[in-house]
Structures are given as C-alpha cells and as structure tokens.
Amino acid sequence: MATRRDGTKIYYRLAGPDVAALYALLRDVAGTRSAQAVDRGELQRWLAAGEVVAVDVRRPRSTPQAISAVPSPSPRPAARPAR
C-alpha cells in the first residue's frame, strides 16, 4: 500500500490488482464465517500448532512487543482454491 498526502487528506493505493483481488477474496471468505474472540494465549497456541495464520496489517511501530515476539510459522505452499 502506498500513501499520498494532500493537505488534510491521505490517499491510499494498493500495490496492484492482485492485492485488490486478494483483499476481496479475504473479505468474502471472512464474511461467510462467524467471528470468534480469543485471548492472546489461545492465539499463540494456535499459531505454534500451525492451526492458524495471523495477518497483522498494522505498521511495525504500532505492533505491541508481545505480539511481535510470537514466532512466525514455517513457510508452507499456499493452497490453491478448488475450481
């Protein structure tokens, strides 16, 4: 994402059409699921077990130390959606 400031307005631009498509797909999938609140410990257990992937979209300077200390899961090939 790129930003441009014009006075008091900030304009945001996605990196490309593939990012827009990814966002739209994530939004659509998330819209079909019910939200579930979890505490930090539960989230960390799920991350450690490889059961979930957390996508933190905040800027690095606003990421709390406790969350940024959670180890990243080992990279896995992305699953391809069924056609």
Helices and strands as residue ranges (DSSP letters): E 2-6, E 9-13, H 17-31, H 40-49, G 60-62, H 65-68
